[in-house]
Amino acid sequence: TTNWMPLFNRFRRQSRYESHTTCVQSPISYTYVNERYFESRAAEIERIIEQRFEKWRSAPTTWDYGVAGVLRENLRGMEEAAVAAQMHGQKHVIQETKGLSRMKQIYPGILGFPLRFKDCPHRKYTEDSEENPIVKKIRETRLHDRGGSNRFALAVYIHAYPNQIGSCWVYIATLPIGR
């Protein structure tokens, strides 16, 4: 019929309004994940938390860096379990490592927990102030108020994702001595 325009016509130039759309998505470009950036960011966050924690305490603070290493390894497992749970709709199931079971034998009254934060470069996690969201959460735990002869362990791990996005995990624990 004369009211219809042909879909393909090699004699007539197509106007910009007649261009055909596609259902194929254009490629997504991701920026390179710089692992060292996140490692240094985690170290800086850990340093800031330690300094703030020591200021809040009235007694001297002793840090157990051996336990911190064990906790850091467990934080890696927690991120993997959280991702698997999200993808498959399951509970977070974390396998207990040898280091963690050994630590529980040495410190049977260990008290602590992990905290998880979304991370990207514009977050103020490396700001040394009371307004730092991670510092605020750590202070809210009130672990710094634990008196007596306690040691403390702190571990920070950031799992890097494309486009400078990270999953920041912080584990703070108090380790009672001589119980």
Salt bridges, closest charged atoms under 4 A:
GLU18 OE1 - ARG12 NH2 3.14
GLU44 OE2 - ARG47 NH2 2.51
GLU46 OE1 - ARG72 NH2 2.90
GLU73 OE2 - ARG76 NH1 2.63
GLU79 OE1 - ARG116 NH2 3.29
GLU96 OE1 - LYS104 NZ 2.90
ASP119 OD1 - ARG41 NH2 2.81
ASP128 OD1 - ARG52 NE 3.05
GLU130 OE2 - ARG52 NH1 2.96
GLU130 OE1 - ARG139 NH1 3.34
GLU131 OE1 - LYS136 NZ 3.52
GLU140 OE1 - LYS137 NZ 3.63
ASP145 OD2 - ARG142 NH2 2.59
ASP145 OD1 - HIS144 NE2 3.41
